[in-house]
Each structure stands twice: as structure tokens, then as C-alpha cells.
Amino acid sequence: MQIRNMTEEEIIKPKKQSQVRNDFSPSKTKFKGVKNNATSKNPKNKNKKSPKKKSKKQKQKQQQNKPAEQQELTLEEQGRYVALDCEFVGVGPGGYEHALARVSLVDWNNAVLLDTHVRVSESTPVTDYRTFVSGVREEHLLPDVAMESEKCIAIVKKLLQGRILVGHGLKNDLTVLGITHPWYNTRDTAKYEPFMKKAKKVTDSISTSTSTLPRSRKLKDLALTKLDRVIQKEGESHCSIEDSIAALDLYKKARGKWEKVMEYKVGRTQEIECDDAMYFMLCNEE
């Protein structure tokens, strides 16, 4: 699979994915001389009142009563979300260390904000391209093809600023990028408990304790079970655009309950911070 790296102009003006049109939609053409019995005047229907149009307040109330995942977001709200996925190559002895090789970012409507291969530092030469998973080959990382690492990271930082970041296993991506993102603006489908596996009880022969911590599931498995979608097919390399869209769609599916959990966590954190500040003030007064 050949990946065309995006130019700066394309990053500023993202392209939306092609939308499939329904060629079987009924025609709206009206023919002269043919009367529609359903719309023709009927004296019996004179006393019937036409249905009133819903006011703006009624529409807003109806929208608010829907579950959060079914509510339509405004353009401003949609603009707050981005989904990220990265591909890595191996550097160092045995190729066990990660190096950034490709970065993809999409918005709420799956428009590609950034998709580029990233140049690996000459001081840490690539020892394993991991092509069977990453899809990255030597020619993708040539100086005249791939983007400089510093420049790419600067663009990613700018695109993430003040936004809610969605992804799967974001800790790995952010660590290799060398950037941080506020926990309250992070939605990681690998760490969302309803998406995780319930761990089997394991008894320790020494302490006789049991471990019930949930474990992360693969994005491939979540996409299949939750979205009925096949990604990361056997024998094919991963696509970071496809993976970021899958993570975003998983979030959309659970957004209502997820945001309630986040609202609670943020509220509790603020309460604890206020209590700590009050305690500090009282200690200083004494």
C-alpha cells in the first residue's frame, strides 16, 4: 500500500472522505395532469387543522431528551474532537525501541487533518521497519518524502491544543511523540472500562490475594464486536487512518455514558483540590 504524504496546504484544508450516494432514492419529479389523491382538496378535510410546526425551544428540548450518543453536535462541538493513531518502526539492537514513522489525525467527520510519514533521526537508524504491521518501508522515510520529526510534532501539538483527543492505546502514541495531553481531555478506548476484558481471578500462592483488574482489548476485536467492522485484516498492514476512525466511532457509540463518568471524575477532582487548598490556608493561618 502506497501512502501519499500530505502537503502543508492539504493539512490546513482537510479533505472529507467521499460520501456514498443512494441511487435508489425516490424521484421528486412531478408530472403535469396527474393528481395526487393524498394532496388533492377534499371538502371533508376542510375542518382539519394542519399540524403546528415545532418551535425552536421545543426542538431544543426534544434534542436534550435524547441520549447523548444520539444527540447531534453543533459544528463548534464537533470541532473539539480529534482522533489520533501512529505507526512505529524499530530502532536500536533488535529493533525493540519505538520510533515514530507515521502520524494520522482525523476530525469528528472523518476528514483527514494530518497524514504523513515521519523522518527517523540519523543517530538512531532503523533496524526493523515492522512492515507487516506498520506498512512502512524504507522508501517512505527518505528525506525528500517524509516530514521532519520536529515539524510534525509541532503540527500535532497545534491540532491537539484545547481539543478532546480520542484514540486507542494513546499512552504509546503520546510517549513516542514526546508530548502530553490533559487527562480530562483524553478518551482512550483501551482504558474505557466497559470496553475492557474482565480479568480472570488469579490466586497468589504466597499472599492468597486475587487480581480482578480489567485488561485492555485489541482495537481489532472492539471494532468487530461493537461496530461490526473488520479492520487490521490478516496478512495486511495496519492503516493509521482506519484505526483512528475506528477508535472515534467506538467513542461516539459510548459517548453518553462516557461523558457522565468524565463529568463525575472532573467534579471529584475539583472538590479534592478545593479541600486541599482550604486545608493549606488553615495551616498557614495557624
ROPA-444328 format. One line per field, with one value per residue (C-alpha): x, y, z; residue in one letter; residue number from 0. Coordinates in steps of 0.25 Angstrom, whole numbers, plus 5000, padded with zeros to 4 digits. Layout:
# ROPA-444328
X <- c(X ...)
Y <- c(Y ...)
Z <- c(Z ...)
r <- c(A ...)
k <- c(NUM ...)
This chain:
# ROPA-444328
X <- c(5000 5006 5003 5004 5009 5001 5006 5004 4993 4985 4987 4981 4969 4966 4958 4946 4944 4935 4921 4913 4900 4887 4884 4871 4864 4850 4849 4843 4839 4824 4817 4806 4792 4793 4786 4791 4779 4787 4789 4776 4766 4755 4743 4743 4757 4754 4751 4764 4775 4789 4799 4807 4821 4830 4836 4851 4850 4842 4853 4864 4856 4854 4869 4872 4863 4871 4883 4896 4901 4889 4889 4894 4906 4908 4919 4926 4925 4929 4942 4946 4949 4961 4965 4980 4987 5002 5011 5025 5038 5048 5062 5074 5079 5068 5058 5051 5051 5040 5042 5031 5029 5015 5004 4989 4979 4964 4953 4939 4934 4946 4953 4968 4975 4989 4994 5009 5022 5032 5047 5055 5067 5080 5086 5076 5076 5064 5067 5053 5043 5032 5025 5016 5009 5013 5012 5025 5036 5050 5045 5034 5045 5054 5058 5050 5038 5036 5033 5044 5040 5041 5032 5022 5021 5019 5007 5001 5003 4995 4984 4982 4982 4969 4963 4958 4967 4961 4970 4973 4986 4989 5000 5009 5006 5008 5020 5027 5022 5028 5016 5006 4991 4981 4975 4961 4962 4967 4957 4965 4957 4967 4965 4950 4945 4933 4941 4952 4952 4949 4961 4961 4963 4977 4981 4995 5000 5008 4999 4986 4980 4972 4974 4962 4968 4961 4970 4970 4965 4971 4965 4962 4953 4946 4943 4937 4929 4924 4924 4922 4934 4947 4960 4974 4972 4981 4993 4990 4998 4990 4985 4986 4975 4966 4970 4967 4953 4950 4954 4946 4934 4935 4935 4923 4915 4918 4919 4907 4911 4926 4924 4915 4927 4937 4928 4928 4943 4945 4935 4942 4956 4951 4945 4958 4967 4957 4959 4974 4974 4965 4974 4987 4981 4976 4990 4997 4987 4991)
Y <- c(5000 5013 5025 5039 5049 5062 5075 5087 5093 5080 5080 5094 5090 5075 5067 5059 5045 5042 5040 5029 5034 5026 5024 5017 5030 5032 5043 5056 5060 5064 5061 5070 5065 5055 5058 5052 5047 5049 5064 5068 5076 5069 5077 5067 5071 5086 5086 5078 5087 5086 5081 5092 5094 5092 5104 5105 5103 5090 5085 5088 5081 5069 5069 5069 5058 5048 5040 5047 5038 5041 5056 5064 5072 5086 5090 5096 5084 5075 5084 5080 5065 5059 5045 5040 5028 5026 5015 5012 5005 4998 5005 5000 4986 4976 4988 4987 5002 5010 5021 5030 5026 5031 5040 5041 5051 5052 5060 5057 5055 5046 5057 5055 5067 5061 5048 5047 5039 5044 5044 5036 5042 5038 5036 5024 5017 5008 4993 4988 4994 4985 4986 4974 4983 4997 4997 5006 5003 5009 5018 5024 5030 5036 5051 5056 5048 5048 5060 5065 5060 5073 5080 5068 5069 5084 5082 5071 5080 5091 5082 5076 5089 5091 5079 5065 5054 5041 5028 5014 5012 5027 5025 5019 5029 5041 5035 5034 5047 5053 5061 5061 5064 5067 5054 5061 5063 5049 5038 5025 5013 5004 5009 5011 5000 4996 4993 4985 4970 4965 4959 4944 4943 4938 4933 4936 4925 4934 4945 4937 4950 4951 4960 4965 4977 4978 4977 4985 4979 4980 4991 4980 4972 4984 4989 4975 4973 4987 4993 4980 4985 4977 4985 4980 4968 4956 4958 4973 4984 4994 5007 5018 5026 5014 5011 5025 5026 5012 5018 5030 5022 5014 5027 5032 5019 5021 5036 5038 5029 5032 5047 5045 5037 5048 5059 5052 5050 5065 5069 5060 5065 5079 5076 5070 5081 5091 5083 5083 5098 5101 5091 5099 5112 5108 5102 5115 5123 5115)
Z <- c(5000 4996 5005 4999 5010 5011 5008 5017 5009 5010 5025 5026 5017 5020 5010 5014 5011 4999 5003 4996 4990 4990 4975 4979 4985 4980 4969 4973 4959 4958 4945 4939 4938 4949 4962 4975 4983 4996 4994 4986 4992 5000 5005 5017 5021 5022 5037 5040 5045 5039 5049 5056 5053 5066 5072 5074 5089 5086 5077 5086 5098 5089 5085 5100 5104 5094 5099 5098 5087 5079 5080 5068 5072 5067 5057 5069 5078 5066 5065 5079 5075 5068 5067 5066 5062 5060 5053 5059 5053 5062 5065 5073 5075 5071 5067 5081 5083 5076 5067 5060 5046 5042 5049 5045 5051 5047 5052 5056 5042 5038 5030 5030 5037 5036 5030 5028 5029 5039 5037 5047 5053 5047 5061 5063 5050 5047 5050 5048 5039 5044 5030 5033 5044 5041 5026 5026 5016 5015 5003 5012 5021 5011 5014 5001 5005 5020 5029 5039 5053 5060 5049 5050 5066 5065 5056 5065 5077 5070 5065 5079 5087 5094 5088 5093 5088 5084 5081 5085 5094 5094 5104 5094 5083 5092 5099 5085 5080 5093 5097 5108 5108 5119 5125 5125 5110 5107 5102 5101 5096 5102 5116 5116 5126 5119 5107 5115 5118 5132 5137 5142 5157 5159 5173 5178 5186 5195 5198 5195 5188 5176 5164 5157 5149 5135 5123 5110 5098 5084 5075 5064 5074 5079 5064 5061 5073 5076 5061 5053 5045 5040 5042 5042 5033 5034 5024 5023 5030 5039 5034 5044 5037 5038 5053 5057 5051 5058 5071 5069 5065 5077 5086 5078 5082 5097 5098 5106 5118 5116 5118 5130 5136 5132 5138 5151 5151 5148 5159 5169 5165 5167 5181 5185 5180 5188 5200 5199 5197 5209 5218 5213 5216 5230 5233 5229 5238 5250)
r <- c(M Q I R N M T E E E I I K P K K Q S Q V R N D F S P S K T K F K G V K N N A T S K N P K N K N K K S P K K K S K K Q K Q K Q Q Q N K P A E Q Q E L T L E E Q G R Y V A L D C E F V G V G P G G Y E H A L A R V S L V D W N N A V L L D T H V R V S E S T P V T D Y R T F V S G V R E E H L L P D V A M E S E K C I A I V K K L L Q G R I L V G H G L K N D L T V L G I T H P W Y N T R D T A K Y E P F M K K A K K V T D S I S T S T S T L P R S R K L K D L A L T K L D R V I Q K E G E S H C S I E D S I A A L D L Y K K A R G K W E K V M E Y K V G R T Q E I E C D D A M Y F M L C N E E)
k <- c(0 1 2 3 4 5 6 7 8 9 10 11 12 13 14 15 16 17 18 19 20 21 22 23 24 25 26 27 28 29 30 31 32 33 34 35 36 37 38 39 40 41 42 43 44 45 46 47 48 49 50 51 52 53 54 55 56 57 58 59 60 61 62 63 64 65 66 67 68 69 70 71 72 73 74 75 76 77 78 79 80 81 82 83 84 85 86 87 88 89 90 91 92 93 94 95 96 97 98 99 100 101 102 103 104 105 106 107 108 109 110 111 112 113 114 115 116 117 118 119 120 121 122 123 124 125 126 127 128 129 130 131 132 133 134 135 136 137 138 139 140 141 142 143 144 145 146 147 148 149 150 151 152 153 154 155 156 157 158 159 160 161 162 163 164 165 166 167 168 169 170 171 172 173 174 175 176 177 178 179 180 181 182 183 184 185 186 187 188 189 190 191 192 193 194 195 196 197 198 199 200 201 202 203 204 205 206 207 208 209 210 211 212 213 214 215 216 217 218 219 220 221 222 223 224 225 226 227 228 229 230 231 232 233 234 235 236 237 238 239 240 241 242 243 244 245 246 247 248 249 250 251 252 253 254 255 256 257 258 259 260 261 262 263 264 265 266 267 268 269 270 271 272 273 274 275 276 277 278 279 280 281 282 283 284 285)
